Amino acid sequence: MNLTSGIIEVDLHGLRTEEAVKRAKSEVSKASGSVYIIRLIHGYHGGTRIREAIEDEFSYGREEKVKKIRQGSNPGITELILRE
């Protein structure tokens, strides 16, 4: 985990899908008010299932802290936006 100016970066490489979602949920639940983006780095070859599971878990208002989900700077990154 890397915290720089309100952004938490979490590397999910090497985790199974269930483990990655659990880790993402943990980061969201412990994020302080100064955090506005949680950047999940899952990769784009083997990370497709993780990306889809994260989108499913955090979309549709299921987690009140997550306002929206967007693709990061490349297809291997998903960003959870906590505030804008």
C-alpha positions as CSV (number, residue, x, y, z in Angstrom):
1,M,0.0,0.0,0.0
2,N,1.2,3.5,-0.9
3,L,-0.5,6.6,0.4
4,T,0.3,9.8,-1.5
5,S,-1.8,12.9,-1.4
6,G,-5.2,11.2,-0.7
7,I,-4.6,8.3,-3.0
8,I,-4.1,4.7,-1.7
9,E,-2.5,2.3,-4.1
10,V,-3.1,-1.4,-3.5
11,D,-1.3,-4.1,-5.5
12,L,-3.6,-7.1,-6.0
13,H,-1.2,-9.1,-8.2
14,G,-1.0,-12.7,-7.2
15,L,-4.2,-12.8,-5.2
16,R,-7.2,-15.0,-6.1
17,T,-10.3,-13.1,-7.0
18,E,-12.0,-13.6,-3.6
19,E,-8.8,-12.5,-1.8
20,A,-8.5,-9.4,-4.0
21,V,-12.1,-8.3,-3.3
22,K,-11.7,-8.9,0.4
23,R,-8.5,-6.8,0.4
24,A,-10.3,-4.0,-1.6
25,K,-13.2,-4.0,0.9
26,S,-10.7,-3.8,3.8
27,E,-9.0,-0.8,2.3
28,V,-12.3,1.0,1.7
29,S,-13.5,0.3,5.3
30,K,-10.3,1.6,6.9
31,A,-9.8,4.6,4.5
32,S,-9.7,7.9,6.4
33,G,-11.5,11.1,5.4
34,S,-8.4,12.4,3.6
35,V,-8.5,9.5,1.1
36,Y,-10.4,10.2,-2.1
37,I,-9.2,7.5,-4.4
38,I,-8.3,3.9,-3.8
39,R,-6.3,2.7,-6.8
40,L,-6.5,-1.1,-7.2
41,I,-3.7,-2.5,-9.4
42,H,-4.8,-5.9,-10.7
43,G,-3.2,-6.3,-14.1
44,Y,-5.0,-6.7,-17.4
45,H,-4.2,-10.2,-18.5
46,G,-4.9,-12.3,-15.4
47,G,-6.6,-9.4,-13.6
48,T,-9.8,-9.4,-15.7
49,R,-11.7,-11.5,-13.3
50,I,-10.5,-9.4,-10.4
51,R,-11.6,-6.2,-12.2
52,E,-15.0,-7.6,-12.9
53,A,-15.5,-8.8,-9.3
54,I,-14.5,-5.4,-8.0
55,E,-16.9,-3.7,-10.3
56,D,-19.7,-6.0,-9.2
57,E,-18.8,-5.6,-5.5
58,F,-18.7,-1.8,-5.5
59,S,-21.3,-0.8,-8.1
60,Y,-24.9,0.0,-7.6
61,G,-24.3,1.8,-4.3
62,R,-23.4,-1.4,-2.4
63,E,-20.7,0.3,-0.4
64,E,-21.7,3.8,0.7
65,K,-18.1,5.1,0.8
66,V,-17.6,4.4,-2.9
67,K,-19.2,7.1,-5.0
68,K,-18.1,5.7,-8.4
69,I,-15.7,3.3,-10.1
70,R,-13.5,4.2,-13.1
71,Q,-10.7,2.6,-15.1
72,G,-7.3,3.9,-14.2
73,S,-4.6,5.1,-16.5
74,N,-4.5,1.6,-18.1
75,P,-6.8,-1.4,-18.2
76,G,-4.9,-3.1,-15.4
77,I,-6.0,-0.4,-12.8
78,T,-9.4,0.2,-11.3
79,E,-10.0,3.3,-9.2
80,L,-12.6,3.5,-6.5
81,I,-13.6,7.1,-6.0
82,L,-14.6,7.9,-2.5
83,R,-15.1,11.7,-3.0
84,E,-14.6,14.2,-5.7
